Amino acid sequence: KADQSINRAEAIKMILTTTGLCPKNLETPPPENTEESPVEALFADTPIDSWYYKYLSIAKEKGLISGYWDGNFYPESTINLAETLKIYFEALNNNYAGIDLSGTTQTLFDDTPQDSWFSKYTSYAGEKGIINIYQTNTVSPNQEMTRGYLSEIIYRYIKSLEGYNFGKATFYFGITGKNNDYYDQNMLTTAHKTLPKGTIVEVTNLTNGKSVKVKVTDRGPYGPGRVLDLSKIAFSQIASVSTGIVSVQYKIVE
């Protein structure tokens, strides 16, 4: 049920288990509430016998969550993208991932003002390519998260540690390259903004798992979220040309 919304309690569990802050099968009985040893509630709306109490307890202890002004946490409310990124990156840092968020306001989007509380999180995620960047140069920080999207963010971050990059790939036509280099749409080549020409990268379509190896021979693309301009023959090996644009992961292989 990848398209199903994910609530705040479910998101906390996924984040804690995938960042190593708690085991996947956390077998901890609820605290015993007695007159002699009364248990202080985490939040007004999180009963100690709920399945998520133990996860919220760890998250609160680690400083990842603090609840709302009214004393509630609203565990069954859907979590949004901005909240998810904050909790996820802070959880990673809590487990010594060493994510530096201090200088990550260079990648700003049209819907993430620099003075917003979440801009450093969306900026870092955008630089890493672990969130979807839309053609309007937006990331929709207030969008409600789904189980699939949270899983994809976690997957992309883990793969980024292995040298993978993410974004959108397109294909382009031309007789010569954008810098007057010879271009042949029947050769396995690509344009990239910064990689040295001659670099070989392996590109994988995240929709169907098909891959192709291409050589960087040109510069581009420059649209929001776009990372590679593939030759027509290269694009056709991982997707139908009529698709025009696909989500990919890519890695330098030579």
Solvent accessible surface area in square Angstrom, and as a share of the most:
residue,aa,sasa,rsa
1,K,187,0.79
2,A,61,0.47
3,D,132,0.68
4,Q,81,0.36
5,S,54,0.35
6,I,1,0.01
7,N,30,0.15
8,R,21,0.08
9,A,1,0.00
10,E,47,0.21
11,A,0,0.00
12,I,2,0.01
13,K,73,0.31
14,M,52,0.23
15,I,1,0.00
16,L,1,0.00
17,T,22,0.13
18,T,59,0.34
19,T,10,0.06
20,G,53,0.51
21,L,24,0.12
22,C,9,0.06
23,P,81,0.51
24,K,151,0.64
25,N,120,0.61
26,L,23,0.11
27,E,151,0.68
28,T,68,0.39
29,P,107,0.67
30,P,81,0.51
31,P,51,0.32
32,E,139,0.62
33,N,89,0.46
34,T,47,0.27
35,E,170,0.76
36,E,153,0.69
37,S,68,0.44
38,P,99,0.62
39,V,39,0.22
40,E,154,0.69
41,A,58,0.45
42,L,28,0.14
43,F,14,0.06
44,A,85,0.66
45,D,43,0.22
46,T,2,0.01
47,P,72,0.46
48,I,43,0.22
49,D,114,0.59
50,S,24,0.15
51,W,126,0.44
52,Y,14,0.05
53,Y,17,0.07
54,K,56,0.24
55,Y,8,0.03
56,L,0,0.00
57,S,38,0.25
58,I,32,0.16
59,A,0,0.00
60,K,79,0.34
61,E,139,0.62
62,K,76,0.32
63,G,62,0.59
64,L,15,0.07
65,I,15,0.08
66,S,95,0.61
67,G,26,0.25
68,Y,95,0.36
69,W,235,0.83
70,D,53,0.28
71,G,35,0.34
72,N,30,0.16
73,F,1,0.00
74,Y,88,0.34
75,P,8,0.05
76,E,133,0.60
77,S,50,0.32
78,T,47,0.27
79,I,1,0.01
80,N,32,0.16
81,L,0,0.00
82,A,1,0.01
83,E,37,0.17
84,T,0,0.00
85,L,0,0.00
86,K,80,0.34
87,I,14,0.07
88,Y,2,0.01
89,F,0,0.00
90,E,55,0.24
91,A,0,0.00
92,L,15,0.08
93,N,49,0.25
94,N,52,0.27
95,N,60,0.31
96,Y,198,0.75
97,A,46,0.36
98,G,66,0.64
99,I,14,0.07
100,D,95,0.49
101,L,19,0.09
102,S,101,0.65
103,G,44,0.42
104,T,9,0.05
105,T,45,0.26
106,Q,153,0.68
107,T,40,0.23
108,L,58,0.29
109,F,14,0.06
110,D,111,0.57
111,D,44,0.23
112,T,1,0.01
113,P,78,0.49
114,Q,117,0.52
115,D,133,0.69
116,S,25,0.16
117,W,138,0.48
118,F,22,0.09
119,S,4,0.03
120,K,78,0.33
121,Y,8,0.03
122,T,1,0.00
123,S,0,0.00
124,Y,24,0.09
125,A,0,0.00
126,G,9,0.09
127,E,85,0.38
128,K,82,0.35
129,G,10,0.10
130,I,0,0.00
131,I,4,0.02
132,N,37,0.19
133,I,26,0.13
134,Y,79,0.30
135,Q,120,0.53
136,T,96,0.56
137,N,42,0.22
138,T,28,0.16
139,V,0,0.00
140,S,41,0.27
141,P,6,0.04
142,N,112,0.57
143,Q,50,0.22
144,E,109,0.49
145,M,0,0.00
146,T,40,0.23
147,R,93,0.34
148,G,22,0.21
149,Y,21,0.08
150,L,0,0.00
151,S,54,0.35
152,E,55,0.25
153,I,0,0.00
154,I,11,0.06
155,Y,91,0.35
156,R,8,0.03
157,Y,11,0.04
158,I,79,0.40
159,K,41,0.17
160,S,20,0.13
161,L,125,0.62
162,E,85,0.38
163,G,39,0.38
164,Y,42,0.16
165,N,62,0.32
166,F,6,0.03
167,G,14,0.14
168,K,49,0.21
169,A,0,0.00
170,T,10,0.06
171,F,39,0.16
172,Y,30,0.11
173,F,124,0.52
174,G,36,0.35
175,I,152,0.77
176,T,77,0.45
177,G,7,0.07
178,K,100,0.42
179,N,75,0.38
180,N,138,0.71
181,D,53,0.27
182,Y,170,0.65
183,Y,12,0.04
184,D,41,0.21
185,Q,62,0.27
186,N,104,0.53
187,M,111,0.50
188,L,72,0.36
189,T,18,0.11
190,T,1,0.00
191,A,0,0.00
192,H,19,0.08
193,K,82,0.35
194,T,104,0.61
195,L,25,0.13
196,P,90,0.56
197,K,92,0.39
198,G,41,0.39
199,T,16,0.09
200,I,32,0.16
201,V,0,0.00
202,E,56,0.25
203,V,0,0.00
204,T,22,0.13
205,N,4,0.02
206,L,57,0.28
207,T,117,0.68
208,N,76,0.39
209,G,52,0.50
210,K,114,0.48
211,S,53,0.34
212,V,8,0.05
213,K,114,0.48
214,V,2,0.01
215,K,91,0.39
216,V,0,0.00
217,T,36,0.21
218,D,2,0.01
219,R,59,0.22
220,G,0,0.00
221,P,8,0.05
222,Y,151,0.58
223,G,26,0.25
224,P,49,0.31
225,G,18,0.17
226,R,59,0.22
227,V,27,0.16
228,L,0,0.00
229,D,11,0.06
230,L,0,0.00
231,S,0,0.00
232,K,70,0.30
233,I,62,0.31
234,A,0,0.00
235,F,0,0.00
236,S,51,0.33
237,Q,88,0.39
238,I,0,0.00
239,A,15,0.12
240,S,69,0.44
241,V,44,0.25
242,S,107,0.69
243,T,72,0.42
244,G,27,0.26
245,I,51,0.26
246,V,14,0.08
247,S,31,0.20
248,V,0,0.00
249,Q,17,0.07
250,Y,12,0.05
251,K,66,0.28
252,I,86,0.44
253,V,68,0.39
254,E,147,0.66
